Amino acid sequence: MPSTYAKSNHNLGVQVERSNYLPGDAVVGTVYRRNAMVCPEATIEVVLHGRTKSKMVVRRNNNNHTYRGRFTLLNSRQRVFQGPVHIPEGVGEQQQWGFAITIPTNIDARLFPQQHDARESYIPIDSGSVSQMALPASFNSLYSRREAFVEYYIEATIRYQRKGSWSMETAVAPIHVVTLNPNPPIADFNLLSRRYQQSVSSQRLVPGMEGAELSRKEKMKKFFGSSSVPRFAFNLEVGVPKLLQIGNYPIPFSMRVVPSWPATTELIRDVPQKAKLVTFGATLETYCNIRCEGLFRPHEAHWCQKSDLQSQGFGYRPLSVEIPCAIGNTSPVDVGGVIRLRLPSSSSQGFTTFNVKVTHRLSWKAKCEIAGESFTTRGTQDVLVIPACSVGLNEQVGSAPQPVPVDGEMVQSWIVPPDETAPPPSFAEAQKEDGNQGASDKGGSNKGGSEIAGSSKADIAAIERRENANEAALSNEKL
C-alpha cells in the first residue's frame, strides 16, 4: 500500500506551481499533452484527492493476514476543457490547459459516513461532526509491516473519442499540505514541576576537602557505605515542558537542587554545596496508532519512532552548567536555554484523524555532579506537539536596518527620509545650506582649500608660505 507517486508522460502530464500548500490555498497548475492527437470531442478534468490510509500485516497460523483502513477526506472535481483537440504530428510542441482548484480548510462532510463502522475511527464519523474538523497535514510513517499516511494529490484525466471508441489517459501530481498556527509563537511551554530524591556520600562534602585526594581507607569506607562518610540528601527539581511547537526554540527545561537538611549528615548540615550538569540528552518519542477494517471487529496496531532533540550538548557530550543549590525562592537554571534545546527538523505534529492517531512523549536523562560524585536522573513526560506559527519566529517586521561597521566606525546603511509633516525651510536657511554645501565641495577639491576653509588671515598666510616652499623644493629636485 504505497503512497501515491507522480505520474506524467507525453500522453498526459500535470504540473503544479509548488509542492507545499496550506488549507485554503489555490493549487494552480497546467495539464499538458505532447503526443499527436486529433479528436472531435475531448474532456479534461482535474480532481483534488485527499485520503488517510492504514495497513497492518498479521501472521497467524503460518499465514499472513492483511488488514486495511481508508477514509476519503477530499474529492473536489473541476472540468478544465471540453471540445475538439488537434495536436499536429511532428511539431514537438505541447498543448496545455491551465487550472486553479482551492484546497478547503475542513474535511468534506458530504463524503460521510462512507459506510464505515464507527468503531473503525478514533473520531465521530457523522456528517455534523466531520464538518467541524480541519484538514490534517500530510503524514507518512512506516514501521515493519505497518504503515499509515495522510496524502493529497492532483489527478488529471483526458477522455476522448478515437476510432469510434472512448479512451482515457491519467496523470498524477502529489502535493504536500502543511498546517500552521495562526497565533504568535508560544512563550509558555506549560512546564510541569517534578521532584526526584537523590543523595551523594563523600568526604569531599566537608568544607576544605573539596579537592582533596582520598586515601585508600577513605575510599574503602565510601565503597562499603560507612556511616562515617558524610551524606548530602537533596531533591532535584526539574521543570519539564508539556507543550512543544515546531520551529520554536530554545525549549525550556529548568533544574535546581533543594537540600534536605534533616536527612543530611550533621557535620555538613547547612553547608552550601555546588552542583553542576555534566551531560544531558532528550528524545522525542512519536507514537503512531492505526485502526483497520476487520470481519467482526476493527484491528489496531501501534509503533514508536524516536529522534533525539538537537542541542549544543547533542549526543550526551560533556557539559558544565551550574545548577543552583539552595533552599527558598532560588530561581532554577534553564538548561534548555543554555544548550539551545530544539526539536529535530523531521518532527511531526500531533493529530487525530479517522484511522490514524499520532501522539508524543518526551524522555530525558541528566547526569549531575556534587563534590565530584555523580548521579543520574531520568524521566518521561507526555507532550503535545503543535504546528509552527505562520509568521517567522526570527522575523522582525518593520524594524529599521542596524548600523554597519565600516573601517572600525559604525555608519548607517540607510538614509533617514525627511519628515513630511515638517514645514519647508525659509529662504535664509536655504541660502545658508547652499553656502555650506559650496564650501564643502570646494574644500573637497584640493587639500589647500580644505585647510584654508574656516582659518584666520594669519593662518592662511602661513599655509600659503608653506605651499610655496613645497613647490620650490619640488622645482629644485626636477632641475
C-alpha positions, -999 to 999 in steps of 0.1 A, spaced: 0 0 0 25 27 -11 15 63 -12 6 79 -45 35 87 -67 39 112 -95 28 101 -130 33 122 -162 42 113 -198 37 126 -233 2 113 -235 -9 134 -205 10 153 -178 1 176 -149 23 200 -131 17 225 -102 34 257 -93 48 244 -60 48 213 -38 37 227 -4 3 242 3 -18 254 32 -55 247 37 -74 274 18 -46 279 -8 -54 276 -45 -34 249 -64 -25 265 -97 -11 242 -125 -14 230 -160 -24 199 -178 -5 192 -210 -2 167 -238 27 164 -263 18 134 -284 -1 140 -316 -39 139 -313 -69 146 -335 -104 141 -320 -137 159 -323 -146 156 -286 -124 155 -255 -130 162 -219 -102 172 -194 -108 172 -157 -87 176 -126 -96 161 -92 -81 171 -58 -79 139 -37 -73 137 0 -73 104 19 -59 87 50 -49 51 48 -36 25 73 -23 -10 68 -11 -39 90 0 -74 83 -6 -101 110 10 -135 108 -13 -162 121 -11 -200 117 18 -196 92 -3 -173 71 -2 -135 65 -34 -116 70 -35 -81 57 -60 -55 71 -65 -20 57 -83 12 66 -92 40 43 -111 73 47 -116 99 20 -111 135 31 -115 154 -2 -128 147 -37 -131 181 -54 -136 178 -92 -132 205 -118 -137 204 -156 -108 222 -173 -117 217 -210 -143 202 -233 -142 203 -271 -121 193 -301 -83 188 -297 -59 190 -326 -22 184 -319 -2 180 -352 23 152 -355 60 161 -356 56 196 -343 71 188 -309 51 215 -291 27 205 -263 -8 218 -258 -17 228 -223 -47 238 -203 -45 257 -170 -65 252 -139 -69 265 -103 -85 245 -76 -89 256 -40 -80 233 -10 -108 235 15 -100 242 52 -122 214 65 -129 178 57 -157 174 31 -187 163 52 -207 152 22 -184 121 19 -195 107 52 -204 84 69 -189 64 39 -203 31 50 -178 28 78 -182 12 112 -179 39 139 -155 16 158 -130 19 129 -125 56 137 -109 75 166 -133 104 160 -170 106 152 -179 100 116 -213 116 114 -215 145 89 -223 171 116 -191 163 135 -170 159 104 -179 193 90 -162 209 120 -129 190 116 -99 207 100 -79 190 73 -49 171 88 -15 178 75 3 153 51 19 125 71 37 93 63 51 66 87 63 31 80 74 5 106 80 -32 98 46 -45 84 26 -15 95 20 17 76 0 49 79 -2 80 58 -23 111 50 -18 122 14 -31 147 -11 -27 147 -49 -40 162 -81 -52 137 -107 -58 148 -143 -77 128 -168 -84 132 -205 -113 113 -221 -116 114 -259 -130 95 -288 -106 76 -310 -117 53 -339 -152 51 -327 -144 42 -291 -136 62 -259 -101 62 -245 -87 78 -213 -53 89 -200 -44 99 -165 -16 119 -148 -9 125 -111 10 152 -91 13 147 -53 11 178 -32 22 184 4 -4 200 27 10 217 59 -9 233 87 4 263 106 -6 280 138 -20 315 131 -11 327 166 23 341 175 50 317 188 41 303 222 60 317 252 45 294 278 56 258 273 35 247 303 63 234 324 54 206 348 75 206 381 87 173 394 109 162 423 135 134 424 150 124 457 188 119 455 218 118 478 256 116 475 282 105 500 318 117 501 345 131 523 348 159 498 315 173 511 333 186 542 344 223 539 381 225 530 382 190 514 366 198 481 397 189 460 414 166 485 428 132 473 411 104 492 432 78 510 427 41 505 410 38 538 385 66 530 378 50 496 370 17 513 347 34 538 329 51 509 327 19 489 311 0 517 287 28 527 301 35 561 280 58 583 311 79 590 312 92 554 292 124 552 259 122 532 242 150 515 205 144 508 185 167 484 157 169 459 164 176 422 136 198 410 130 198 372 106 217 350 96 196 320 76 211 292 42 197 283 37 218 252 62 219 222 60 239 190 78 230 158 103 257 149 100 274 183 132 271 203 150 270 227 128 246 246 129 255 283 140 228 307 147 240 343 167 224 371 176 233 407 188 214 437 169 218 470 188 204 501 171 181 525 189 191 557 170 167 581 183 137 561 218 152 557 248 143 580 250 168 608 287 175 601 278 192 567 243 203 576 236 239 564 269 238 544 263 251 509 272 227 481 279 232 444 261 212 418 267 211 380 251 194 350 276 171 332 256 156 304 220 160 292 200 143 265 164 143 254 145 121 230 111 128 213 91 95 210 65 96 183 37 70 188 15 62 157 -17 43 163 -38 29 135 -71 11 130 -80 -12 101 -112 -29 90 -119 -64 102 -145 -90 96 -161 -89 131 -142 -61 147 -116 -35 138 -79 -43 142 -54 -20 159 -17 -16 159 9 10 171 46 16 169 71 41 182 98 61 164 125 80 183 145 111 174 170 129 196 164 166 204 192 188 190 213 210 212 249 221 219 251 191 242 236 168 215 248 132 218 254 135 256 286 155 251 303 168 283 288 200 297 294 222 327 262 240 336 260 252 372 228 242 390 215 264 418 217 246 452 198 264 479 165 265 499 140 292 492 129 311 462 161 304 443 155 306 405 163 274 386 187 273 357 171 270 323 191 241 308 172 242 276 181 278 271 218 273 278 222 244 254 197 257 228 174 227 230 152 223 200 131 198 181 146 179 151 136 192 117 118 159 109 94 162 138 57 159 130 28 175 149 4 155 170 -31 149 154 -60 125 155 -80 117 123 -103 88 115 -79 58 114 -46 74 124 -36 90 157 -2 105 164 10 113 200 43 122 215 63 116 247 95 133 258 121 112 276 152 128 291 184 118 310 206 141 331 239 133 348 250 158 375 279 161 399 282 173 435 316 172 452 330 151 424 302 124 430 279 119 400 243 108 400 219 102 371 182 112 369 158 103 341 121 107 333 94 108 307 65 132 301 36 132 276 38 162 254 16 179 228 35 190 196 17 218 178 24 232 143 48 260 137 34 295 136 26 312 103 49 341 110 87 335 110 100 331 146 130 353 140 113 378 116 111 414 127 86 432 106 91 470 101 124 471 120 150 497 108 183 485 95 211 484 120 243 504 117 270 486 97 307 488 108 330 503 81 367 507 88 361 504 126 333 530 126 296 525 129 277 541 100 241 539 89 235 517 59 202 535 53 191 571 47 166 586 70 138 601 49 127 637 56 98 644 78 68 651 55 49 669 83 78 694 90 74 729 74 98 738 44 130 758 52 129 796 49 148 815 22 176 825 45 180 789 58 181 776 22 208 801 12 229 791 43 226 754 34 237 762 -2 267 782 10 278 754 33 274 728 5 295 750 -18 322 754 8 323 717 14 325 710 -24 353 735 -27 371 720 3 369 685 -12 386 695 -45 421 701 -30 440 698 2 449 735 4 413 746 1 403 722 29 429 738 52 420 774 43 383 769 50 375 782 84 410 796 92 421 831 102 441 855 80 474 848 98 468 810 94 460 815 57 493 834 51 513 806 69 496 779 48 504 798 16 541 803 26 544 765 34 528 756 0 552 780 -19 582 764 -1 570 729 -11 566 740 -47 601 755 -48 616 723 -33 599 702 -60 613 725 -87 648 722 -74 645 684 -74 634 684 -110 664 706 -120 
